[in-house]
Amino acid sequence: MTTEEKIQELEKQIESLKKESQKEGEMEQWFKSLLNGLEIEINDDYPNSVFYKKNGNIFFELYQDSEKKYFYCNYNLVGCKCK
């Protein structure tokens, strides 16, 4: 491989890393926007659960009994729209 070919290959790798970094930044922004505005709700009818809601919709539920903890996610509301 010539020096010019090595340089071209390194430039391709750098561009790929830049795109990957940008995508990670988009995912971080998406996740922050998802968490922004969540409200915590505790309901006496479900004493082992803590609900995380936004606009009246349950996005997450933290359920804890004497032995285990479970974290549920409403995939219909949380599904990532990033590509």
C-alpha positions, 0 to 999 in steps of 0.5 A: 500500500502506497503512502497516498493510499494509506492517507486516503484510508485514514481519511475515510476512517476519520470521516466514519468516526465523525459520523459515528460521533455525530450519531451518538450526539443525536442519541444523547439529545433524543434521550435527554428530550425523552427524560425532559418533563417526566413526572413521578407518580406514586399510586396507592393502588400500586404500592410497589410501583413508581410511575414516570409519566409525561402528558398523562402517559406512562413511559416507565415503571419501577416495580419493587417487591421484597426480592427483586426490582423491575424496570418497565418501559413503554416501547410504543412511547419510548421507541427511538426514532433516530437512525 
